[in-house]
Amino acid sequence: MDESRYQLVDSLYGPGTVTCWLLTICSILISWTLNPQLRRCDHITNDFLAVLMLPSIASAHLAFLLARLPAPTTEVLSSQNPDLIQLTAAIEAPLNICETFTEVALLLFALASRRLQPKRAALVFAVGLSNWAMMNVVFSQIHTMSARESSLTRAFFVNSFFLMVLGWLVLCVGIVILPAISAAILSNFIEWLSNARPTAHSTPSTDEEMQNLGRGVQPHRPTASVIIVNIPIENSDVERIRTAALATGGLTPVGFGLSGLLSSGHLLGKTQNMDKSDARAAQPFFIPRTNASLRNLDQLAALIAGIITLLFSMFYVMKEYRKSRSTLRQEHSTLRLTEPGSELHQTGNEILNSISITTHHPESSSDQQLVAGRRRSI
């Protein structure tokens, strides 16, 4: 295959850009699993948005290319015409990204679901669903064509009816999990509001509140903004959500394994162009084939950016762990100093005893001073 095959493939799908995207996914996985602060919060970070950006563009680009084909999709993806071969390569690049993120989205969605983080889960589900929808569009147009008849450089999920049905079953699990998270949080929040709402004519219940009202100080009332983070959720709901999420996340390595078998031709057979000489055949199956290389400045810059993102993620994990360890050491030292028998504890007891003596016997000291004064006058 000559260089002209990949002339229509955009450099956005080059090896540097895609590797940067994969490294950023690794950064997200590290933050969501090892960072003590970020894994508890449902925050939308910049690197998370960057992970969602490339598959979103790829699905929209794939839809644009399919809509502008000069011939039926089956004819384009099975032809050896040089002009149609270029269109096939242009379609294969975003299709590769869509398939990869569909597999990665299972793991990201599982991690967000296990920790009951609806914002992260919803964004991953939306982008993953758009990628899965475009794969189904391609499948609906080439379902009558086998992988051996295809002019793609490798087989994809869209070449197998069984794998597409399996994907739909996984999607059904995700459709059940996401509303379950939202419903569980919403129902428990409504229940909390009904139980925590103060009455209209509430009266002070303690002497301290009565004194505060006399001084014009309003009593403290709990607000929803304080408790909303710790809304209780039924253990049965949590266990069902986490079990389904664990099963969903475990399918990510299965999906990559199937993609590897498809790319090698061991599962559905080899495509028409799989055996032909191509310098890019040694690339991993999850990196699209383009004319761009790491010698290009934009690809090299993207690769360096991905490495820096991953290193910063690892650095913040180590920083948070060091911070938590120092906090534990301070708490441990404070407990040792306040233990009975320590010097600080004995000194504190002596101070408290002296204060109590002075406080509880003020009359005895004043009487002694009065007797001494009378003796001096006599």
Backbone torsions as a table, in degrees:
resi	resn	phi	psi	omega
1	MET	NA	133.1	-178.8
2	ASP	-92.4	176.8	-176.7
3	GLU	-66.9	-21.2	-175.5
4	SER	-66.7	-20.5	-179.1
5	ARG	-60.9	-34.0	-173.0
6	TYR	-105.0	19.8	-178.3
7	GLN	-65.1	-31.8	-177.6
8	LEU	-90.5	-1.5	179.7
9	VAL	-81.5	126.1	-177.1
10	ASP	-72.0	148.4	179.3
11	SER	-68.4	-10.6	175.5
12	LEU	-59.1	-27.7	-179.0
13	TYR	-98.4	21.3	179.8
14	GLY	-70.7	168.2	-176.2
15	PRO	-64.4	-36.1	179.1
16	GLY	-67.9	-43.6	-178.7
17	THR	-66.4	-45.5	-178.4
18	VAL	-68.6	-38.2	176.5
19	THR	-64.4	-39.9	174.8
20	CYS	-59.3	-42.4	178.2
21	TRP	-63.9	-42.1	179.1
22	LEU	-67.4	-37.6	176.7
23	LEU	-66.5	-35.8	176.8
24	THR	-67.3	-34.8	174.2
25	ILE	-62.5	-42.1	176.0
26	CYS	-61.8	-37.7	177.0
27	SER	-62.9	-41.2	177.9
28	ILE	-64.3	-43.5	179.9
29	LEU	-62.4	-39.2	178.1
30	ILE	-65.5	-43.4	-179.3
31	SER	-65.8	-39.3	-176.7
32	TRP	-77.9	-14.1	-177.6
33	THR	-115.0	-35.1	-172.8
34	LEU	-109.3	-23.3	-179.4
35	ASN	-78.2	116.3	-175.8
36	PRO	-62.3	-26.7	-177.2
37	GLN	-88.0	-48.3	-174.7
38	LEU	-73.9	-27.2	-177.3
39	ARG	-73.3	-18.7	178.2
40	ARG	-90.0	-20.4	-173.0
41	CYS	-98.6	148.9	177.7
42	ASP	-97.1	49.1	-177.0
43	HIS	-87.9	147.5	176.0
44	ILE	-101.7	105.8	-176.3
45	THR	-94.2	169.0	-178.0
46	ASN	-66.8	-40.2	179.9
47	ASP	-68.3	-30.0	175.9
48	PHE	-67.0	-41.5	176.9
49	LEU	-65.6	-35.5	177.5
50	ALA	-65.5	-35.3	177.1
51	VAL	-64.8	-38.1	-178.6
52	LEU	-78.7	-17.1	-173.4
53	MET	-69.5	-48.9	-175.4
54	LEU	-63.0	-47.9	177.4
55	PRO	-65.3	-29.6	175.9
56	SER	-65.0	-44.5	177.7
57	ILE	-65.9	-39.0	-178.3
58	ALA	-64.4	-42.1	179.4
59	SER	-66.0	-40.7	177.7
60	ALA	-67.2	-38.9	178.7
61	HIS	-65.5	-40.5	179.0
62	LEU	-63.8	-40.8	177.1
63	ALA	-63.1	-39.5	178.8
64	PHE	-64.4	-43.4	-179.3
65	LEU	-66.4	-40.6	179.8
66	LEU	-66.6	-33.5	-178.9
67	ALA	-73.1	-20.8	-176.1
68	ARG	-108.8	16.9	178.8
69	LEU	-68.1	138.0	-179.7
70	PRO	-78.9	-7.3	-177.8
71	ALA	-145.8	168.7	176.4
72	PRO	-55.9	149.3	-176.4
73	THR	-60.3	-39.0	179.4
74	THR	-61.4	-40.7	179.1
75	GLU	-68.3	-39.7	-178.5
76	VAL	-66.8	-44.5	-174.9
77	LEU	-80.9	1.2	176.7
78	SER	-123.3	0.8	-175.9
79	SER	-88.8	152.5	174.5
80	GLN	-106.6	10.7	175.6
81	ASN	-64.4	132.5	-176.7
82	PRO	-55.6	-40.3	-179.6
83	ASP	-67.5	-41.5	179.3
84	LEU	-73.5	-27.5	175.9
85	ILE	-63.2	-37.8	177.2
86	GLN	-64.2	-41.1	176.4
87	LEU	-65.1	-36.7	177.6
88	THR	-62.4	-43.3	177.9
89	ALA	-65.6	-37.6	178.2
90	ALA	-65.6	-34.9	178.5
91	ILE	-75.4	-34.8	-175.8
92	GLU	-65.3	-34.4	-176.7
93	ALA	-64.0	-56.5	177.3
94	PRO	-66.1	-29.2	176.2
95	LEU	-63.7	-37.0	177.0
96	ASN	-63.0	-44.2	179.0
97	ILE	-64.5	-42.0	179.7
98	CYS	-61.9	-42.4	179.7
99	GLU	-66.9	-41.1	-179.6
100	THR	-64.1	-45.9	-177.8
101	PHE	-71.4	-30.4	175.5
102	THR	-58.9	-36.0	177.2
103	GLU	-76.1	-41.5	179.9
104	VAL	-67.8	-34.6	-178.1
105	ALA	-60.6	-29.2	178.1
106	LEU	-61.2	-43.7	-179.6
107	LEU	-71.2	-44.3	178.6
108	LEU	-62.2	-41.5	178.9
109	PHE	-65.6	-37.2	179.5
110	ALA	-66.5	-42.1	179.5
111	LEU	-64.4	-42.5	178.6
112	ALA	-67.8	-36.0	-178.5
113	SER	-71.8	-37.5	-178.8
114	ARG	-64.4	-29.8	179.2
115	ARG	-100.5	12.3	176.0
116	LEU	55.2	56.1	179.7
117	GLN	-115.1	90.1	-171.9
118	PRO	-67.4	-32.1	-178.3
119	LYS	-67.0	-47.2	178.1
120	ARG	-64.4	-43.8	-178.6
121	ALA	-63.6	-39.3	-178.5
122	ALA	-66.5	-42.1	-179.9
123	LEU	-66.2	-44.2	178.0
124	VAL	-62.8	-41.2	-179.4
125	PHE	-64.5	-41.2	-178.2
126	ALA	-65.8	-47.7	-179.5
127	VAL	-68.6	-41.8	177.4
128	GLY	-62.8	-36.6	178.3
129	LEU	-67.1	-37.2	177.8
130	SER	-64.9	-39.3	176.8
131	ASN	-67.0	-41.8	179.0
132	TRP	-65.7	-35.7	178.5
133	ALA	-64.0	-41.2	179.3
134	MET	-69.3	-33.0	175.0
135	MET	-65.1	-36.4	177.5
136	ASN	-70.3	-31.5	176.0
137	VAL	-64.2	-44.9	178.3
138	VAL	-64.6	-41.5	-179.6
139	PHE	-63.4	-38.5	-179.8
140	SER	-65.9	-23.0	-178.3
141	GLN	-95.1	-18.0	-177.4
142	ILE	-125.8	18.0	-175.2
143	HIS	-65.7	-19.8	178.6
144	THR	-85.9	-4.3	-176.7
145	MET	-106.3	131.7	179.1
146	SER	-81.7	167.8	-179.3
147	ALA	-66.1	-32.7	-179.5
148	ARG	-68.9	-24.8	178.1
149	GLU	-84.8	-9.7	-175.6
150	SER	-78.2	148.2	176.5
151	SER	-97.4	12.0	175.4
152	LEU	-70.4	162.7	179.5
153	THR	-80.8	-12.2	175.2
154	ARG	-158.7	166.4	177.6
155	ALA	-83.9	149.5	-180.0
156	PHE	-121.6	175.6	176.4
157	PHE	-60.3	-31.5	-177.0
158	VAL	-68.0	-11.2	177.4
159	ASN	-87.9	-0.6	-177.4
160	SER	-127.4	122.2	177.2
161	PHE	-67.6	-39.2	-178.6
162	PHE	-63.4	-44.1	-179.0
163	LEU	-67.0	-34.8	177.6
164	MET	-68.6	-38.2	176.2
165	VAL	-65.3	-40.5	176.5
166	LEU	-61.1	-39.0	176.9
167	GLY	-63.5	-37.2	177.4
168	TRP	-65.8	-35.9	177.4
169	LEU	-64.8	-41.6	177.1
170	VAL	-64.4	-39.0	178.4
171	LEU	-62.0	-37.7	178.5
172	CYS	-62.4	-37.4	176.5
173	VAL	-62.9	-43.4	177.9
174	GLY	-64.7	-36.1	178.5
175	ILE	-65.5	-30.5	178.6
176	VAL	-78.6	-38.1	-174.8
177	ILE	-67.9	-48.8	-172.8
178	LEU	-60.9	-48.7	175.6
179	PRO	-63.9	-29.2	178.6
180	ALA	-64.5	-39.7	177.4
181	ILE	-63.4	-49.9	-178.1
182	SER	-63.6	-41.4	-179.1
183	ALA	-66.8	-40.3	179.7
184	ALA	-64.1	-45.3	179.9
185	ILE	-66.6	-42.1	-177.6
186	LEU	-67.0	-43.8	-178.6
187	SER	-65.3	-41.8	179.1
188	ASN	-70.9	-30.5	176.7
189	PHE	-68.6	-41.2	177.7
190	ILE	-64.1	-40.9	178.4
191	GLU	-64.4	-39.5	178.0
192	TRP	-64.5	-40.8	178.7
193	LEU	-61.5	-42.0	-178.9
194	SER	-66.9	-30.7	-179.4
195	ASN	-87.0	-29.4	-174.5
196	ALA	-96.3	-6.9	-177.7
197	ARG	-70.1	126.0	180.0
198	PRO	-72.6	154.0	179.0
199	THR	-73.2	162.4	-174.9
200	ALA	-72.1	-33.1	-176.7
201	HIS	-120.2	52.2	-179.5
202	SER	-74.3	144.6	-178.7
203	THR	-114.8	155.7	179.1
204	PRO	-63.4	139.5	-175.5
205	SER	-105.2	-11.0	-178.3
206	THR	-130.3	162.5	177.9
207	ASP	-65.0	-33.6	179.8
208	GLU	-63.7	-41.0	178.2
209	GLU	-66.6	-35.5	177.3
210	MET	-63.8	-43.0	178.7
211	GLN	-65.1	-39.7	178.5
212	ASN	-63.7	-39.5	177.4
213	LEU	-65.4	-36.1	177.5
214	GLY	-65.1	-32.1	178.1
215	ARG	-87.5	-1.4	179.0
216	GLY	87.6	15.7	179.5
217	VAL	-94.4	127.6	-179.9
218	GLN	-78.2	138.5	177.6
219	PRO	-68.7	151.2	179.9
220	HIS	-77.0	131.9	176.2
221	ARG	-119.3	138.9	178.1
222	PRO	-67.3	142.5	179.8
223	THR	-118.6	162.4	-177.3
224	ALA	-66.1	-29.0	-177.5
225	SER	-69.3	-18.7	-179.7
226	VAL	-85.8	-35.3	-171.7
227	ILE	-101.4	-12.0	-171.4
228	ILE	-62.2	-28.5	-178.5
229	VAL	-71.3	-30.8	-175.6
230	ASN	-106.4	36.7	178.1
231	ILE	-64.5	126.9	-179.7
232	PRO	-73.9	141.4	176.8
233	ILE	-123.5	139.9	-177.7
234	GLU	-57.3	138.3	-178.7
235	ASN	-61.9	-33.7	179.8
236	SER	-64.9	-40.7	177.3
237	ASP	-64.5	-42.7	-179.0
238	VAL	-62.9	-43.5	-178.5
239	GLU	-65.4	-39.5	178.7
240	ARG	-65.6	-42.7	-179.7
241	ILE	-64.3	-44.2	-177.0
242	ARG	-69.7	-35.3	178.0
243	THR	-66.0	-45.3	178.3
244	ALA	-65.3	-38.3	179.1
245	ALA	-65.7	-39.2	178.8
246	LEU	-63.7	-41.0	178.2
247	ALA	-65.8	-37.4	179.8
248	THR	-68.7	-44.9	-179.5
249	GLY	-66.0	-28.0	178.6
250	GLY	-69.6	-13.4	179.7
251	LEU	-81.7	-11.7	179.0
252	THR	-62.5	-52.0	176.3
253	PRO	-63.4	-30.3	176.7
254	VAL	-64.4	-42.9	179.1
255	GLY	-63.0	-42.0	178.1
256	PHE	-66.0	-36.2	176.7
257	GLY	-64.1	-41.1	177.5
258	LEU	-66.0	-39.3	177.5
259	SER	-63.4	-37.8	176.8
260	GLY	-64.0	-39.6	177.2
261	LEU	-67.3	-37.3	178.1
262	LEU	-65.2	-42.0	-177.2
263	SER	-69.1	-27.1	179.3
264	SER	-86.3	-10.7	179.3
265	GLY	84.8	7.9	-177.9
266	HIS	-82.6	-13.9	-175.0
267	LEU	-101.2	-51.4	-178.3
268	LEU	-114.1	2.7	-176.5
269	GLY	95.8	174.2	-177.2
270	LYS	-95.6	144.9	177.2
271	THR	-79.0	176.4	-176.9
272	GLN	-63.5	-34.5	-174.5
273	ASN	-103.0	8.3	-176.8
274	MET	-72.4	-35.8	-176.9
275	ASP	-87.0	-8.9	-177.7
276	LYS	-76.0	150.2	-175.7
277	SER	-66.0	129.4	179.0
278	ASP	-154.5	126.9	-178.7
279	ALA	-64.7	-20.2	-178.1
280	ARG	-89.3	2.4	-178.5
281	ALA	-65.4	-21.8	179.8
282	ALA	-81.3	-7.4	179.1
283	GLN	-67.9	150.5	173.5
284	PRO	-59.5	149.9	-173.8
285	PHE	-66.2	-21.2	-177.9
286	PHE	-89.4	5.8	174.8
287	ILE	-111.5	118.5	-178.4
288	PRO	-62.7	155.9	179.3
289	ARG	-93.6	124.0	-179.6
290	THR	-139.8	175.4	173.4
291	ASN	-79.1	-14.0	-179.8
292	ALA	-73.2	151.1	178.6
293	SER	-141.4	171.5	-179.7
294	LEU	-69.9	-8.6	174.4
295	ARG	-76.1	-17.2	175.7
296	ASN	-74.9	142.9	-174.2
297	LEU	-64.4	-40.7	-178.0
298	ASP	-66.1	-37.4	178.4
299	GLN	-69.3	-40.0	178.8
300	LEU	-66.6	-41.0	178.4
301	ALA	-64.3	-40.0	178.2
302	ALA	-64.7	-39.9	178.9
303	LEU	-63.5	-42.8	178.6
304	ILE	-64.1	-39.1	178.3
305	ALA	-62.7	-40.2	178.0
306	GLY	-65.1	-41.4	178.4
307	ILE	-63.3	-42.4	179.6
308	ILE	-64.3	-41.0	178.5
309	THR	-60.5	-43.5	179.5
310	LEU	-65.7	-41.5	179.9
311	LEU	-65.1	-39.9	178.5
312	PHE	-65.4	-37.8	177.4
313	SER	-62.2	-43.8	177.7
314	MET	-66.3	-37.0	179.1
315	PHE	-63.5	-43.9	-179.4
316	TYR	-67.7	-31.4	175.2
317	VAL	-63.9	-46.9	178.3
318	MET	-63.6	-36.9	179.7
319	LYS	-65.2	-43.1	179.7
320	GLU	-65.8	-38.2	178.7
321	TYR	-67.7	-39.8	176.0
322	ARG	-64.0	-38.7	178.6
323	LYS	-64.6	-43.5	179.3
324	SER	-66.5	-36.6	178.5
325	ARG	-67.0	-40.5	178.0
326	SER	-65.5	-37.0	177.5
327	THR	-64.7	-41.7	177.9
328	LEU	-64.3	-38.3	178.1
329	ARG	-64.7	-41.8	178.4
330	GLN	-63.2	-42.6	178.2
331	GLU	-64.1	-39.1	179.5
332	HIS	-65.8	-42.7	178.5
333	SER	-65.7	-37.1	177.6
334	THR	-64.4	-41.1	178.1
335	LEU	-65.2	-37.4	179.2
336	ARG	-67.1	-37.6	-179.4
337	LEU	-70.5	-30.7	-177.9
338	THR	-93.1	6.5	177.6
339	GLU	-72.2	148.5	175.9
340	PRO	-60.7	134.0	-179.0
341	GLY	100.7	-16.7	178.9
342	SER	-76.5	161.2	-178.2
343	GLU	-62.6	-40.2	-180.0
344	LEU	-65.4	-37.3	179.9
345	HIS	-67.6	-41.7	179.5
346	GLN	-66.7	-42.5	178.5
347	THR	-62.8	-41.3	177.6
348	GLY	-63.3	-37.6	179.0
349	ASN	-67.0	-39.7	178.5
350	GLU	-63.3	-41.9	179.3
351	ILE	-65.1	-42.7	179.6
352	LEU	-64.6	-37.1	178.8
353	ASN	-65.9	-42.2	179.4
354	SER	-65.4	-38.4	178.4
355	ILE	-66.4	-40.8	-178.7
356	SER	-67.1	-37.2	178.4
357	ILE	-64.3	-44.9	-179.3
358	THR	-66.3	-33.9	-177.0
359	THR	-77.8	-39.2	-172.8
360	HIS	-88.9	-12.7	-179.2
361	HIS	-129.0	51.3	178.8
362	PRO	-72.1	-28.8	-175.8
363	GLU	-72.7	-38.6	-178.5
364	SER	-62.5	-42.4	179.6
365	SER	-65.9	-37.8	178.8
366	SER	-69.2	-35.4	177.2
367	ASP	-65.8	-41.2	178.2
368	GLN	-61.8	-39.9	177.7
369	GLN	-64.9	-37.0	-179.9
370	LEU	-67.2	-41.2	178.6
371	VAL	-65.4	-41.7	178.5
372	ALA	-62.4	-37.5	178.8
373	GLY	-66.8	-39.4	178.5
374	ARG	-65.5	-38.6	179.1
375	ARG	-64.7	-39.7	177.8
376	ARG	-64.4	-35.6	179.4
377	SER	-69.8	-33.8	178.8
378	ILE	-71.8	NA	NA
